[in-house]
Amino acid sequence: IIANFLLWPLDKYLKNKILKRAKAKLLSFKILKIIGITWSYGKTSQKEILETILKQRFKVLSTSWNKNTPLWVSEAILWELDETYDVFIVEMWAYQKWDIKELCDLVNPEIWILTWITLQHLERFGSLENIIDAKFELPESIKEDGLIILDTTNKNIVSWLNARKDTLKCKNIIELKNPKNISYIENLGWIEFDYDNKKIKSKLLAEHSANQIITAYEVAKYLKMDKS
């Protein structure tokens, strides 16, 4: 405890130095699209599905595995990201209020994804209200010309959105609904479902994967990828 107390000022100084270097590097990339992902569970799988789809057109870098803290994200920026990338996908952690805000201040995302809020990490946050407030630190940072994607089948998201929608700077909000007519085809070879007047197929067999796929679809459409 004494050692931690004595080393805290140096640790804080070095951390802030790394974050400032990473932020300065990001600001030097003029056309990079930055996507922030946070929810109570499934962040990593959503990130991987989104990356797989966007790679059909763009050069994409995403934070590795579940390395989703400011220092891990800074490491990706400083050691992996360069001017050849078109899209940077950032998975964002939250164990307490202001964690996501710190990441938003670092990467300044243009696109934000949140599809589910539950009681995960309640022992750290103390209440569901604190969890909701923490998760929504991200959309409050999105600029007017950005994109917010929300799963409005989740009552916690709906309640927050109804209370704060008018105060958000970004008005481009997609309220996701469940895909229609989900079915399993040919001995569980793939799933098939309807969305946006299209028939979509996937070898990801879990029904919740359909929601993650349509989330990635909306991002791809925003980035003007071919709808096919």
N, C-alpha and C positions, 0 to 999 in steps of 0.2 A: 504493500500500500504506500509506504514511504517512497519507494523507488518510482512508482507510477506518478505520485504527486510531484516529485522533483523533476521528472522527465517530461511532464505534460507540456510546459511552455515550448520546449524544443520540438516535441512531437507535433504540436499545433502549428508551429512556424513552418516545419517541413511539409506538412500536409497542405497548408495554404499555398505554399510555393509551387507544389505540384499542380494543384487545382488551377492556379493562375496561368501556368504554362500551358495546360491543356485547353483552357478557355481561349487563350490568345491564339493558339493554333487553329481551333475551330473557327474563330472569327476571320481567319485568313482564307477560308474556303467560301467562295461567293455563291456557288450554285448547289452546294450540298443540301440534300433533304434529310432532316433529322426526325425520327419517329420515336416517341416515348410510349412504353407499354408498362402498365401497372394494373394489377387486380389482386384479389385475395389468393388465387391459385391459378396455375396454368399459364403463367407468363412465359416460361421457357418454350413450351410447345407452340404457343401463339407466335412467338418470335421466329421459331424455325419454320412454321408454315408460311408466314409472311415473307421470310427471306427466300424460301424456295420459289414462291410465285414471282416475286420482284426480280429475281435473278434471270428470269426469262428475257428481260430487256436491260436491266441496270446492273452496274457493278455495285454489290452490296456488302457492307461490313456490319456485323452484329456483335454485341458483347458476348463473350464466350460463356457457355454453360449458364450458371447462375451467378456470375460475377457482376453484381448489380449495385455495388456501393460506389460512392464518388471516387474513391481511389482506384478501384478496379476499372471503372469507366475511363478515368484519366489515363490509366496505363494503356488501354486500347487506343485512345486518341493519340498518345505520344509515340507509341511503338508500332501501331498497325495502320492507322488511318493516314491516307495521303490524298493528294489532289486528283487522283485517278478515280476515286470512288464517287458514285452518284447519290447513294443512300446510306445512312448510318442509323441502325436500329438499336435503341438503348432500352434494356430491361431495367426497371427501377424498383428498388427495394423500399420498404417502409416498416420499421419497427417502432417508430414513434412519430409524433407530429413534427413537421419541418424536414424530415428526411427527404421526401420527394421534392420539396421546394429547393433544397440544396442541390439536388441533381438538375432541376429545371434551370436554376441560376447558372449551372455549369454548361449545359448543352443547348438550352433554349430551343426545345423541339417545335417543329411546325405542325406535326400530326400527333394526336394523342389517342390512345386506345384504352378503354376500360369496359369490361363486359360483365364483371361479377364482383360483388362485395359481400363477404361473409364475416363470421366472427373469428377468423384466423388471426392469431397473435393478439387475442383479447387480453392475455395476461400482461402484455407489454403496453397496450394502448389504454386499458382500463375501462373502455366503454365502446359500444358500437358507434356512437356519435363521433368519438375521436377517430375511429377507423375511417368513417366516411369523410370527415374533414381532411384527414391526411391524404386519402386517395385523390380528393378533388383539389389538392394543391396544384396539380398539374394543369387541368383545364383553365384554371384561373391565370396561368402564365401564357396560354396560347394567344398569339396575336390575331388581329381581325381577319387576316387573309389565310389563316390556318384551317385545320380540320379537327373536329372532335368526333369520335365514334363511341357511342354508348349503347349498351344492351338494356333496353327499357323493358325487358321482361323481368328484370331484377328490381324488386320494390325499393331497395335501399338507394339505388341509382335514381329511380323515378322521384322519390321523395326529395332528394337533394336537388335534382334538376328543376323540379317545380318551384322550389324556393329560391334558386339562384340563377335561373336561366337568363333573366333580364339583365343581370349584372355582369355577365361574361362578355369580354371584349370580342371573342370569336363567336360569330353567329352561324357559321357553317357547321351545324351539328347534325350528324346522322344518328337517328334513333333506330337501332337494329330490332327487328322482330325475328321470331324463330323461322327458319326455312320451312317450306311446306312440302308435304308428301314425301317424307323421308322413307326410303325402303331399302332393303338388302337384296342384292342381285346375285344370282347364280352361285348358290352355296356360299354366301358370305364373301364373294369375290371382291365386291365394292359396295359402297352406298350410293344412292342416287336421290337427289332432291331438287325442288324447284325454288328459284330465287331470281328476282329481277327479270321475270319472263324468260328465264333460261333454264335448261336442264343441266345440272352440274353433277359430275361423277367424281368419286374419290375412293382410293383404296384404304383410306383411314376409316375404320369401321365404327368407331364410337360415335354416337349421335351428337355428342357435344362438339366433335370435330367439325360438323357442318357449320356451327356458329363461328368457329375460328376461321373456317374457309371463307365464309361470306364477309367476315371482317377484313381479311386480306384482300378479298375481291374489291371491297369499297376503297381501300387504300390504293390498289392498282388503278381503279377507275379515276380517282382523284389525280393520280400521277400520269393520267392519259395513256395508260397501256392499252393495247388492243383488247377489246372485250371478249374476243374469242378465247 
